[in-house]
Amino acid sequence: MLSTISRVALLDGPTPLQTMLRAGAHLNHPGLWIKRDDCMSLALGGNKVRSLEYWLGEALDRNCDVLVVAGATASNQCRLAAAAAAKLGLECHILYAGDERTHPNLRIAALMGPKIHFLGPVDEEERGLLAKRHMIALEAAGRRPYLIGDPVVGALGYARAAQELFDQTRDQKIELRHVIMPGSMGVTEAGMIFGAAILRQSWTFHLVSVEYQEEVLRKRIADILDDLCRLTGFVPAINMMDSVRVHMNQLGQGYGAPTEDSFHASRLFGQLEALVLEQTYVAKTFAGLIDVVTRRVILPEEGACVLHTGGVPAALA
């Protein structure tokens, strides 16, 4: 179903699926696994690489000659878009909101040679308007720009990742019941849920919210799922949202604000599994994993896999 949609290969192959024996022993859960999407060769990797495979596929289909991406100076998406553009020999323009210019993600992105524009302290809505104006200006100058970020196209990357995870669990004879992920913009989440539905896998998805209230997060994901069905022609046999559990107890003071639980999770999984967990997305997700295992929302006999979405440079900020 996905094979007819254009994609640029940016991964060297499947990312590792590893058992967490020491963490599992500590938490009294022998069936804990981690999908290592922090282990990618492109500019320190992360979940946006999978979305970029499809965004760039669409850009090349349209014969675009410049990529445009907008985000905060801490943006993983901007870092990886710059890296992907360099890999393919495309020009890249990054529009950064904010004035902070020392974040490791920005510094790594700058090494890839993009043209960087600082927008100042604008909100998300104004940033989007300025990105559209930049696109119009490029088109007026005779360029063929592509704006990175369509959530439906980007979600295809994790529909493909679901197939990858399924193949790995089958090959390793893992009975997977639960998948734990960050709950944020909905792109990664919707893609994985959609991919599992295509495969008819009855995985339960535990989304640890790091940004939105539950009703907002659910609507974002449901809207992307509806659009994925329209794009691909897939008719699910069930309501895909029935497999989703949203956990709000790790949000703390909101997006980007660490908590005592997230600091504890980063220390615990660093000491037991040598993992590097940044505080905006991943450490809160692993704090959510500790919570659902400790409270036996996920039982010891039920196989569970947590997705490490990357963002490692932010751990150095």
Phi and psi restraints in degrees (value plus and minus 20) as a CYANA .aco file:
   2 LEU   PHI    -106.0   -66.0
   2 LEU   PSI     -33.6     6.4
   3 SER   PHI     -87.5   -47.5
   3 SER   PSI     -38.4     1.6
   4 THR   PHI    -107.9   -67.9
   4 THR   PSI     -25.3    14.7
   5 ILE   PHI    -116.1   -76.1
   5 ILE   PSI     112.6   152.6
   6 SER   PHI     -81.9   -41.9
   6 SER   PSI     118.5   158.5
   7 ARG   PHI    -168.9  -128.9
   7 ARG   PSI     120.1   160.1
   8 VAL   PHI    -124.3   -84.3
   8 VAL   PSI     104.3   144.3
   9 ALA   PHI     -94.0   -54.0
   9 ALA   PSI      96.1   136.1
  10 LEU   PHI    -135.3   -95.3
  10 LEU   PSI     -28.6    11.4
  11 LEU   PHI    -120.2   -80.2
  11 LEU   PSI     128.1   168.1
  12 ASP   PHI    -101.7   -61.7
  12 ASP   PSI     -29.6    10.4
  13 GLY   PHI     135.9   175.9
  13 GLY   PSI    -191.1  -151.1
  14 PRO   PHI     -80.7   -40.7
  14 PRO   PSI     122.5   162.5
  15 THR   PHI     -98.1   -58.1
  15 THR   PSI     135.4   175.4
  16 PRO   PHI     -83.7   -43.7
  16 PRO   PSI     124.2   164.2
  17 LEU   PHI    -133.3   -93.3
  17 LEU   PSI      93.8   133.8
  18 GLN   PHI    -142.5  -102.5
  18 GLN   PSI     125.4   165.4
  19 THR   PHI    -100.5   -60.5
  19 THR   PSI     126.5   166.5
  20 MET   PHI    -130.1   -90.1
  20 MET   PSI      61.4   101.4
  21 LEU   PHI     -88.4   -48.4
  21 LEU   PSI     -65.3   -25.3
  22 ARG   PHI     -90.8   -50.8
  22 ARG   PSI     -62.5   -22.5
  23 ALA   PHI     -85.7   -45.7
  23 ALA   PSI     -59.1   -19.1
  24 GLY   PHI     -82.4   -42.4
  24 GLY   PSI     -61.0   -21.0
  25 ALA   PHI     -85.1   -45.1
  25 ALA   PSI     -60.4   -20.4
  26 HIS   PHI     -84.2   -44.2
  26 HIS   PSI     -57.9   -17.9
  27 LEU   PHI    -115.5   -75.5
  27 LEU   PSI     -16.3    23.7
  28 ASN   PHI      38.8    78.8
  28 ASN   PSI      23.5    63.5
  29 HIS   PHI    -158.8  -118.8
  29 HIS   PSI      84.2   124.2
  30 PRO   PHI     -96.5   -56.5
  30 PRO   PSI     -26.7    13.3
  31 GLY   PHI    -136.1   -96.1
  31 GLY   PSI      27.2    67.2
  32 LEU   PHI    -118.3   -78.3
  32 LEU   PSI     111.5   151.5
  33 TRP   PHI    -149.0  -109.0
  33 TRP   PSI     139.5   179.5
  34 ILE   PHI    -153.1  -113.1
  34 ILE   PSI     111.3   151.3
  35 LYS   PHI    -115.0   -75.0
  35 LYS   PSI      95.4   135.4
  36 ARG   PHI    -112.7   -72.7
  36 ARG   PSI      54.2    94.2
  37 ASP   PHI    -101.9   -61.9
  37 ASP   PSI     -11.5    28.5
  38 ASP   PHI    -105.5   -65.5
  38 ASP   PSI     -28.0    12.0
  39 CYS   PHI    -123.7   -83.7
  39 CYS   PSI      60.5   100.5
  40 MET   PHI    -155.1  -115.1
  40 MET   PSI     130.5   170.5
  41 SER   PHI    -100.3   -60.3
  41 SER   PSI     -37.6     2.4
  42 LEU   PHI    -103.3   -63.3
  42 LEU   PSI      85.4   125.4
  43 ALA   PHI      26.9    66.9
  43 ALA   PSI      26.4    66.4
  44 LEU   PHI      53.9    93.9
  44 LEU   PSI     -15.0    25.0
  45 GLY   PHI      46.9    86.9
  45 GLY   PSI    -189.7  -149.7
  46 GLY   PHI     111.9   151.9
  46 GLY   PSI     149.1   189.1
  47 ASN   PHI     -82.4   -42.4
  47 ASN   PSI     -45.6    -5.6
  48 LYS   PHI     -87.5   -47.5
  48 LYS   PSI     -39.0     1.0
  49 VAL   PHI     -80.5   -40.5
  49 VAL   PSI     -60.8   -20.8
  50 ARG   PHI     -85.2   -45.2
  50 ARG   PSI     -59.9   -19.9
  51 SER   PHI     -86.5   -46.5
  51 SER   PSI     -60.2   -20.2
  52 LEU   PHI     -81.4   -41.4
  52 LEU   PSI     -50.1   -10.1
  53 GLU   PHI     -77.0   -37.0
  53 GLU   PSI     -58.4   -18.4
  54 TYR   PHI    -107.9   -67.9
  54 TYR   PSI     -54.9   -14.9
  55 TRP   PHI     -81.4   -41.4
  55 TRP   PSI     -63.4   -23.4
  56 LEU   PHI     -91.6   -51.6
  56 LEU   PSI     -52.7   -12.7
  57 GLY   PHI     -79.0   -39.0
  57 GLY   PSI     -63.7   -23.7
  58 GLU   PHI     -87.2   -47.2
  58 GLU   PSI     -60.0   -20.0
  59 ALA   PHI     -81.8   -41.8
  59 ALA   PSI     -62.9   -22.9
  60 LEU   PHI     -90.5   -50.5
  60 LEU   PSI     -55.5   -15.5
  61 ASP   PHI     -77.8   -37.8
  61 ASP   PSI     -55.6   -15.6
  62 ARG   PHI    -107.2   -67.2
  62 ARG   PSI     -17.2    22.8
  63 ASN   PHI      40.2    80.2
  63 ASN   PSI      19.0    59.0
  64 CYS   PHI     -96.5   -56.5
  64 CYS   PSI     129.8   169.8
  65 ASP   PHI    -139.6   -99.6
  65 ASP   PSI     -19.1    20.9
  66 VAL   PHI    -170.7  -130.7
  66 VAL   PSI     114.7   154.7
  67 LEU   PHI    -117.6   -77.6
  67 LEU   PSI     119.7   159.7
  68 VAL   PHI    -141.3  -101.3
  68 VAL   PSI     110.9   150.9
  69 VAL   PHI    -160.4  -120.4
  69 VAL   PSI     121.0   161.0
  70 ALA   PHI    -146.5  -106.5
  70 ALA   PSI     125.1   165.1
  71 GLY   PHI     159.8   199.8
  71 GLY   PSI    -199.2  -159.2
  72 ALA   PHI     -93.6   -53.6
  72 ALA   PSI     144.6   184.6
  73 THR   PHI     -85.7   -45.7
  73 THR   PSI     -38.4     1.6
  74 ALA   PHI    -108.2   -68.2
  74 ALA   PSI     -14.4    25.6
  75 SER   PHI     -86.5   -46.5
  75 SER   PSI     104.4   144.4
  76 ASN   PHI     -89.1   -49.1
  76 ASN   PSI     -55.6   -15.6
  77 GLN   PHI     -83.0   -43.0
  77 GLN   PSI     -61.0   -21.0
  78 CYS   PHI     -85.8   -45.8
  78 CYS   PSI     -64.1   -24.1
  79 ARG   PHI     -76.0   -36.0
  79 ARG   PSI     -68.4   -28.4
  80 LEU   PHI     -97.3   -57.3
  80 LEU   PSI     -50.1   -10.1
  81 ALA   PHI     -84.0   -44.0
  81 ALA   PSI     -62.4   -22.4
  82 ALA   PHI     -82.0   -42.0
  82 ALA   PSI     -60.3   -20.3
  83 ALA   PHI     -86.7   -46.7
  83 ALA   PSI     -63.8   -23.8
  84 ALA   PHI     -84.3   -44.3
  84 ALA   PSI     -60.2   -20.2
  85 ALA   PHI     -82.1   -42.1
  85 ALA   PSI     -63.7   -23.7
  86 ALA   PHI     -81.8   -41.8
  86 ALA   PSI     -60.7   -20.7
  87 LYS   PHI     -82.4   -42.4
  87 LYS   PSI     -55.7   -15.7
  88 LEU   PHI    -116.0   -76.0
  88 LEU   PSI     -24.4    15.6
  89 GLY   PHI      56.1    96.1
  89 GLY   PSI       9.8    49.8
  90 LEU   PHI    -123.2   -83.2
  90 LEU   PSI     129.5   169.5
  91 GLU   PHI     -93.2   -53.2
  91 GLU   PSI     125.9   165.9
  92 CYS   PHI    -153.8  -113.8
  92 CYS   PSI     113.0   153.0
  93 HIS   PHI    -134.2   -94.2
  93 HIS   PSI     105.4   145.4
  94 ILE   PHI    -129.1   -89.1
  94 ILE   PSI     108.7   148.7
  95 LEU   PHI    -127.9   -87.9
  95 LEU   PSI      87.1   127.1
  96 TYR   PHI    -117.5   -77.5
  96 TYR   PSI     109.8   149.8
  97 ALA   PHI    -108.9   -68.9
  97 ALA   PSI     117.3   157.3
  98 GLY   PHI      82.5   122.5
  98 GLY   PSI     148.1   188.1
  99 ASP   PHI    -132.9   -92.9
  99 ASP   PSI     -26.7    13.3
 100 GLU   PHI     -91.7   -51.7
 100 GLU   PSI     106.1   146.1
 101 ARG   PHI    -143.9  -103.9
 101 ARG   PSI       0.4    40.4
 102 THR   PHI    -137.7   -97.7
 102 THR   PSI     -18.6    21.4
 103 HIS   PHI     -81.5   -41.5
 103 HIS   PSI     119.2   159.2
 104 PRO   PHI     -75.2   -35.2
 104 PRO   PSI     -56.5   -16.5
 105 ASN   PHI     -81.4   -41.4
 105 ASN   PSI     -63.5   -23.5
 106 LEU   PHI     -84.2   -44.2
 106 LEU   PSI     -63.6   -23.6
 107 ARG   PHI     -84.6   -44.6
 107 ARG   PSI     -58.1   -18.1
 108 ILE   PHI     -88.4   -48.4
 108 ILE   PSI     -63.1   -23.1
 109 ALA   PHI     -78.1   -38.1
 109 ALA   PSI     -61.7   -21.7
 110 ALA   PHI     -81.9   -41.9
 110 ALA   PSI     -49.8    -9.8
 111 LEU   PHI     -84.4   -44.4
 111 LEU   PSI     -42.5    -2.5
 112 MET   PHI    -104.4   -64.4
 112 MET   PSI     -22.8    17.2
 113 GLY   PHI      64.6   104.6
 113 GLY   PSI       4.0    44.0
 114 PRO   PHI     -95.4   -55.4
 114 PRO   PSI     144.4   184.4
 115 LYS   PHI    -108.6   -68.6
 115 LYS   PSI      99.5   139.5
 116 ILE   PHI    -125.5   -85.5
 116 ILE   PSI     111.9   151.9
 117 HIS   PHI    -142.0  -102.0
 117 HIS   PSI     109.5   149.5
 118 PHE   PHI    -119.3   -79.3
 118 PHE   PSI     104.4   144.4
 119 LEU   PHI    -112.0   -72.0
 119 LEU   PSI     -31.9     8.1
 120 GLY   PHI      64.6   104.6
 120 GLY   PSI    -193.1  -153.1
 121 PRO   PHI     -99.1   -59.1
 121 PRO   PSI      52.5    92.5
 122 VAL   PHI    -120.8   -80.8
 122 VAL   PSI     135.2   175.2
 123 ASP   PHI    -104.3   -64.3
 123 ASP   PSI     158.1   198.1
 124 GLU   PHI     -82.4   -42.4
 124 GLU   PSI     -59.2   -19.2
 125 GLU   PHI     -86.0   -46.0
 125 GLU   PSI     -66.0   -26.0
 126 GLU   PHI     -86.5   -46.5
 126 GLU   PSI     -57.0   -17.0
 127 ARG   PHI     -78.9   -38.9
 127 ARG   PSI     -62.2   -22.2
 128 GLY   PHI     -83.3   -43.3
 128 GLY   PSI     -60.8   -20.8
 129 LEU   PHI     -84.7   -44.7
 129 LEU   PSI     -60.6   -20.6
 130 LEU   PHI     -87.8   -47.8
 130 LEU   PSI     -54.2   -14.2
 131 ALA   PHI     -84.6   -44.6
 131 ALA   PSI     -60.4   -20.4
 132 LYS   PHI     -85.8   -45.8
 132 LYS   PSI     -58.5   -18.5
 133 ARG   PHI     -83.8   -43.8
 133 ARG   PSI     -59.2   -19.2
 134 HIS   PHI     -83.0   -43.0
 134 HIS   PSI     -60.8   -20.8
 135 MET   PHI     -80.5   -40.5
 135 MET   PSI     -65.1   -25.1
 136 ILE   PHI     -82.0   -42.0
 136 ILE   PSI     -61.9   -21.9
 137 ALA   PHI     -84.0   -44.0
 137 ALA   PSI     -60.0   -20.0
 138 LEU   PHI     -84.8   -44.8
 138 LEU   PSI     -63.2   -23.2
 139 GLU   PHI     -82.7   -42.7
 139 GLU   PSI     -59.0   -19.0
 140 ALA   PHI     -84.5   -44.5
 140 ALA   PSI     -47.5    -7.5
 141 ALA   PHI    -107.1   -67.1
 141 ALA   PSI     -13.5    26.5
 142 GLY   PHI      68.7   108.7
 142 GLY   PSI     -10.1    29.9
 143 ARG   PHI    -108.2   -68.2
 143 ARG   PSI     147.9   187.9
 144 ARG   PHI    -142.4  -102.4
 144 ARG   PSI      60.8   100.8
 145 PRO   PHI    -103.1   -63.1
 145 PRO   PSI     135.5   175.5
 146 TYR   PHI    -148.3  -108.3
 146 TYR   PSI     107.5   147.5
 147 LEU   PHI    -111.7   -71.7
 147 LEU   PSI      96.2   136.2
 148 ILE   PHI     -89.7   -49.7
 148 ILE   PSI     114.7   154.7
 149 GLY   PHI     116.9   156.9
 149 GLY   PSI     -24.4    15.6
 150 ASP   PHI     -75.7   -35.7
 150 ASP   PSI     100.5   140.5
 151 PRO   PHI     -87.6   -47.6
 151 PRO   PSI     -51.4   -11.4
 152 VAL   PHI     -92.8   -52.8
 152 VAL   PSI     -67.3   -27.3
 153 VAL   PHI     -82.3   -42.3
 153 VAL   PSI     -62.9   -22.9
 154 GLY   PHI     -83.1   -43.1
 154 GLY   PSI     -53.5   -13.5
 155 ALA   PHI     -85.9   -45.9
 155 ALA   PSI     -42.6    -2.6
 156 LEU   PHI     -78.8   -38.8
 156 LEU   PSI     -48.8    -8.8
 157 GLY   PHI     -81.3   -41.3
 157 GLY   PSI     -56.4   -16.4
 158 TYR   PHI    -109.9   -69.9
 158 TYR   PSI     -36.0     4.0
 159 ALA   PHI     -84.1   -44.1
 159 ALA   PSI     -60.1   -20.1
 160 ARG   PHI     -88.1   -48.1
 160 ARG   PSI     -57.3   -17.3
 161 ALA   PHI     -83.9   -43.9
 161 ALA   PSI     -53.0   -13.0
 162 ALA   PHI     -81.4   -41.4
 162 ALA   PSI     -60.6   -20.6
 163 GLN   PHI     -82.9   -42.9
 163 GLN   PSI     -61.5   -21.5
 164 GLU   PHI     -81.3   -41.3
 164 GLU   PSI     -65.7   -25.7
 165 LEU   PHI     -84.7   -44.7
 165 LEU   PSI     -61.8   -21.8
 166 PHE   PHI     -79.7   -39.7
 166 PHE   PSI     -66.1   -26.1
 167 ASP   PHI     -80.9   -40.9
 167 ASP   PSI     -60.7   -20.7
 168 GLN   PHI     -88.2   -48.2
 168 GLN   PSI     -61.3   -21.3
 169 THR   PHI     -86.5   -46.5
 169 THR   PSI     -57.2   -17.2
 170 ARG   PHI     -84.4   -44.4
 170 ARG   PSI     -67.0   -27.0
 171 ASP   PHI     -86.4   -46.4
 171 ASP   PSI     -53.7   -13.7
 172 GLN   PHI    -114.1   -74.1
 172 GLN   PSI     -15.9    24.1
 173 LYS   PHI      36.4    76.4
 173 LYS   PSI      28.5    68.5
 174 ILE   PHI    -120.7   -80.7
 174 ILE   PSI     108.9   148.9
 175 GLU   PHI    -110.5   -70.5
 175 GLU   PSI      72.6   112.6
 176 LEU   PHI    -107.9   -67.9
 176 LEU   PSI     108.7   148.7
 177 ARG   PHI    -135.7   -95.7
 177 ARG   PSI     -52.1   -12.1
 178 HIS   PHI    -150.6  -110.6
 178 HIS   PSI     122.9   162.9
 179 VAL   PHI    -145.7  -105.7
 179 VAL   PSI     106.6   146.6
 180 ILE   PHI    -129.3   -89.3
 180 ILE   PSI     109.0   149.0
 181 MET   PHI    -162.0  -122.0
 181 MET   PSI     138.7   178.7
 182 PRO   PHI     -88.8   -48.8
 182 PRO   PSI     124.8   164.8
 183 GLY   PHI    -125.1   -85.1
 183 GLY   PSI      90.7   130.7
 184 SER   PHI    -159.8  -119.8
 184 SER   PSI    -130.2   -90.2
 185 MET   PHI     -93.9   -53.9
 185 MET   PSI     -37.4     2.6
 186 GLY   PHI      78.5   118.5
 186 GLY   PSI     -31.4     8.6
 187 VAL   PHI     -90.0   -50.0
 187 VAL   PSI     -73.9   -33.9
 188 THR   PHI     -82.4   -42.4
 188 THR   PSI     -63.3   -23.3
 189 GLU   PHI     -83.5   -43.5
 189 GLU   PSI     -70.1   -30.1
 190 ALA   PHI     -82.4   -42.4
 190 ALA   PSI     -59.6   -19.6
 191 GLY   PHI     -81.1   -41.1
 191 GLY   PSI     -65.1   -25.1
 192 MET   PHI     -87.3   -47.3
 192 MET   PSI     -60.6   -20.6
 193 ILE   PHI     -83.9   -43.9
 193 ILE   PSI     -62.6   -22.6
 194 PHE   PHI     -84.0   -44.0
 194 PHE   PSI     -64.8   -24.8
 195 GLY   PHI     -81.6   -41.6
 195 GLY   PSI     -60.6   -20.6
 196 ALA   PHI     -84.5   -44.5
 196 ALA   PSI     -56.4   -16.4
 197 ALA   PHI     -86.3   -46.3
 197 ALA   PSI     -59.9   -19.9
 198 ILE   PHI     -79.8   -39.8
 198 ILE   PSI     -60.3   -20.3
 199 LEU   PHI    -101.2   -61.2
 199 LEU   PSI     -26.2    13.8
 200 ARG   PHI      38.6    78.6
 200 ARG   PSI      21.3    61.3
 201 GLN   PHI    -116.9   -76.9
 201 GLN   PSI     110.8   150.8
 202 SER   PHI    -112.8   -72.8
 202 SER   PSI      26.7    66.7
 203 TRP   PHI     -90.7   -50.7
 203 TRP   PSI     123.2   163.2
 204 THR   PHI    -115.9   -75.9
 204 THR   PSI     109.3   149.3
 205 PHE   PHI    -121.9   -81.9
 205 PHE   PSI     101.4   141.4
 206 HIS   PHI    -123.2   -83.2
 206 HIS   PSI      89.2   129.2
 207 LEU   PHI    -121.3   -81.3
 207 LEU   PSI      97.3   137.3
 208 VAL   PHI    -112.5   -72.5
 208 VAL   PSI      85.9   125.9
 209 SER   PHI     -85.8   -45.8
 209 SER   PSI     109.4   149.4
 210 VAL   PHI    -137.0   -97.0
 210 VAL   PSI     -16.0    24.0
 211 GLU   PHI    -166.0  -126.0
 211 GLU   PSI     -70.4   -30.4
 212 TYR   PHI    -132.5   -92.5
 212 TYR   PSI     139.5   179.5
 213 GLN   PHI     -89.6   -49.6
 213 GLN   PSI     139.1   179.1
 214 GLU   PHI     -77.4   -37.4
 214 GLU   PSI     -65.7   -25.7
 215 GLU   PHI     -84.8   -44.8
 215 GLU   PSI     -55.1   -15.1
 216 VAL   PHI     -89.1   -49.1
 216 VAL   PSI     -65.8   -25.8
 217 LEU   PHI     -81.4   -41.4
 217 LEU   PSI     -65.4   -25.4
 218 ARG   PHI     -81.3   -41.3
 218 ARG   PSI     -61.0   -21.0
 219 LYS   PHI     -85.9   -45.9
 219 LYS   PSI     -62.0   -22.0
 220 ARG   PHI     -77.7   -37.7
 220 ARG   PSI     -67.1   -27.1
 221 ILE   PHI     -87.6   -47.6
 221 ILE   PSI     -64.6   -24.6
 222 ALA   PHI     -81.0   -41.0
 222 ALA   PSI     -59.6   -19.6
 223 ASP   PHI     -84.5   -44.5
 223 ASP   PSI     -62.4   -22.4
 224 ILE   PHI     -85.8   -45.8
 224 ILE   PSI     -60.4   -20.4
 225 LEU   PHI     -81.0   -41.0
 225 LEU   PSI     -63.4   -23.4
 226 ASP   PHI     -80.0   -40.0
 226 ASP   PSI     -63.2   -23.2
 227 ASP   PHI     -89.0   -49.0
 227 ASP   PSI     -54.3   -14.3
 228 LEU   PHI     -83.3   -43.3
 228 LEU   PSI     -60.4   -20.4
 229 CYS   PHI     -82.4   -42.4
 229 CYS   PSI     -62.7   -22.7
 230 ARG   PHI     -85.2   -45.2
 230 ARG   PSI     -60.0   -20.0
 231 LEU   PHI     -85.9   -45.9
 231 LEU   PSI     -61.6   -21.6
 232 THR   PHI    -118.5   -78.5
 232 THR   PSI     -37.2     2.8
 233 GLY   PHI      60.1   100.1
 233 GLY   PSI     -11.0    29.0
 234 PHE   PHI     -94.7   -54.7
 234 PHE   PSI     114.3   154.3
 235 VAL   PHI    -134.0   -94.0
 235 VAL   PSI      86.0   126.0
 236 PRO   PHI     -89.4   -49.4
 236 PRO   PSI     128.3   168.3
 237 ALA   PHI     -99.1   -59.1
 237 ALA   PSI     -37.1     2.9
 238 ILE   PHI    -155.3  -115.3
 238 ILE   PSI     150.8   190.8
 239 ASN   PHI     -96.1   -56.1
 239 ASN   PSI      91.5   131.5
 240 MET   PHI     -81.4   -41.4
 240 MET   PSI     -49.0    -9.0
 241 MET   PHI     -91.4   -51.4
 241 MET   PSI     -33.7     6.3
 242 ASP   PHI     -85.3   -45.3
 242 ASP   PSI     -39.5     0.5
 243 SER   PHI    -108.0   -68.0
 243 SER   PSI     -18.9    21.1
 244 VAL   PHI    -121.0   -81.0
 244 VAL   PSI     110.4   150.4
 245 ARG   PHI    -140.1  -100.1
 245 ARG   PSI     105.4   145.4
 246 VAL   PHI    -123.3   -83.3
 246 VAL   PSI     111.2   151.2
 247 HIS   PHI    -134.6   -94.6
 247 HIS   PSI     100.2   140.2
 248 MET   PHI    -120.1   -80.1
 248 MET   PSI     -23.8    16.2
 249 ASN   PHI    -102.6   -62.6
 249 ASN   PSI     -14.6    25.4
 250 GLN   PHI    -130.9   -90.9
 250 GLN   PSI     -18.3    21.7
 251 LEU   PHI     -88.3   -48.3
 251 LEU   PSI     -53.5   -13.5
 252 GLY   PHI      39.8    79.8
 252 GLY   PSI    -151.7  -111.7
 253 GLN   PHI    -101.4   -61.4
 253 GLN   PSI     -16.8    23.2
 254 GLY   PHI     100.4   140.4
 254 GLY   PSI    -191.2  -151.2
 255 TYR   PHI     -79.2   -39.2
 255 TYR   PSI     109.8   149.8
 256 GLY   PHI      58.9    98.9
 256 GLY   PSI     -19.5    20.5
 257 ALA   PHI    -121.0   -81.0
 257 ALA   PSI      89.5   129.5
 258 PRO   PHI     -83.0   -43.0
 258 PRO   PSI     140.8   180.8
 259 THR   PHI    -147.5  -107.5
 259 THR   PSI     148.4   188.4
 260 GLU   PHI     -80.5   -40.5
 260 GLU   PSI     -58.5   -18.5
 261 ASP   PHI     -85.5   -45.5
 261 ASP   PSI     -58.9   -18.9
 262 SER   PHI     -90.4   -50.4
 262 SER   PSI     -57.2   -17.2
 263 PHE   PHI     -84.8   -44.8
 263 PHE   PSI     -61.0   -21.0
 264 HIS   PHI     -81.9   -41.9
 264 HIS   PSI     -63.3   -23.3
 265 ALA   PHI     -83.3   -43.3
 265 ALA   PSI     -61.3   -21.3
 266 SER   PHI     -85.7   -45.7
 266 SER   PSI     -57.5   -17.5
 267 ARG   PHI     -89.2   -49.2
 267 ARG   PSI     -65.6   -25.6
 268 LEU   PHI     -81.3   -41.3
 268 LEU   PSI     -70.3   -30.3
 269 PHE   PHI     -97.1   -57.1
 269 PHE   PSI     -40.3    -0.3
 270 GLY   PHI     -89.1   -49.1
 270 GLY   PSI     -64.8   -24.8
 271 GLN   PHI     -95.5   -55.5
 271 GLN   PSI     -51.6   -11.6
 272 LEU   PHI    -115.2   -75.2
 272 LEU   PSI     -49.6    -9.6
 273 GLU   PHI    -150.1  -110.1
 273 GLU   PSI     -13.7    26.3
 274 ALA   PHI      36.8    76.8
 274 ALA   PSI      17.6    57.6
 275 LEU   PHI    -115.9   -75.9
 275 LEU   PSI     128.0   168.0
 276 VAL   PHI    -126.9   -86.9
 276 VAL   PSI      95.9   135.9
 277 LEU   PHI    -138.3   -98.3
 277 LEU   PSI      97.1   137.1
 278 GLU   PHI     -98.6   -58.6
 278 GLU   PSI     143.6   183.6
 279 GLN   PHI    -110.7   -70.7
 279 GLN   PSI     -36.8     3.2
 280 THR   PHI     -96.4   -56.4
 280 THR   PSI     -66.3   -26.3
 281 TYR   PHI    -134.3   -94.3
 281 TYR   PSI     -75.3   -35.3
 282 VAL   PHI     -97.6   -57.6
 282 VAL   PSI     -64.5   -24.5
 283 ALA   PHI     -82.9   -42.9
 283 ALA   PSI     -57.5   -17.5
 284 LYS   PHI     -86.8   -46.8
 284 LYS   PSI     -55.3   -15.3
 285 THR   PHI     -84.1   -44.1
 285 THR   PSI     -63.0   -23.0
 286 PHE   PHI     -90.6   -50.6
 286 PHE   PSI     -50.9   -10.9
 287 ALA   PHI     -83.5   -43.5
 287 ALA   PSI     -58.1   -18.1
 288 GLY   PHI     -85.0   -45.0
 288 GLY   PSI     -57.4   -17.4
 289 LEU   PHI     -81.2   -41.2
 289 LEU   PSI     -67.1   -27.1
 290 ILE   PHI     -76.2   -36.2
 290 ILE   PSI     -63.5   -23.5
 291 ASP   PHI     -83.3   -43.3
 291 ASP   PSI     -70.1   -30.1
 292 VAL   PHI     -90.4   -50.4
 292 VAL   PSI     -48.4    -8.4
 293 VAL   PHI     -95.8   -55.8
 293 VAL   PSI     -63.3   -23.3
 294 THR   PHI     -83.8   -43.8
 294 THR   PSI     -60.0   -20.0
 295 ARG   PHI    -103.6   -63.6
 295 ARG   PSI     -20.8    19.2
 296 ARG   PHI      40.6    80.6
 296 ARG   PSI      11.2    51.2
 297 VAL   PHI     -83.6   -43.6
 297 VAL   PSI     -56.7   -16.7
 298 ILE   PHI    -128.6   -88.6
 298 ILE   PSI      99.8   139.8
 299 LEU   PHI    -100.4   -60.4
 299 LEU   PSI     135.4   175.4
 300 PRO   PHI     -78.1   -38.1
 300 PRO   PSI     -48.5    -8.5
 301 GLU   PHI    -107.0   -67.0
 301 GLU   PSI     -19.0    21.0
 302 GLU   PHI    -123.4   -83.4
 302 GLU   PSI     100.7   140.7
 303 GLY   PHI     -84.7   -44.7
 303 GLY   PSI     113.3   153.3
 304 ALA   PHI    -154.4  -114.4
 304 ALA   PSI     118.5   158.5
 305 CYS   PHI    -146.1  -106.1
 305 CYS   PSI     109.3   149.3
 306 VAL   PHI    -123.0   -83.0
 306 VAL   PSI     118.8   158.8
 307 LEU   PHI    -113.7   -73.7
 307 LEU   PSI      99.9   139.9
 308 HIS   PHI    -109.8   -69.8
 308 HIS   PSI      89.5   129.5
 309 THR   PHI    -107.2   -67.2
 309 THR   PSI     -16.3    23.7
 310 GLY   PHI      75.0   115.0
 310 GLY   PSI    -156.6  -116.6
 311 GLY   PHI      52.4    92.4
 311 GLY   PSI       3.1    43.1
 312 VAL   PHI     -76.5   -36.5
 312 VAL   PSI     -58.9   -18.9
 313 PRO   PHI     -75.8   -35.8
 313 PRO   PSI     -51.2   -11.2
 314 ALA   PHI     -85.7   -45.7
 314 ALA   PSI     -43.0    -3.0
 315 ALA   PHI     -86.8   -46.8
 315 ALA   PSI     -37.5     2.5
 316 LEU   PHI    -117.1   -77.1
 316 LEU   PSI     -20.6    19.4
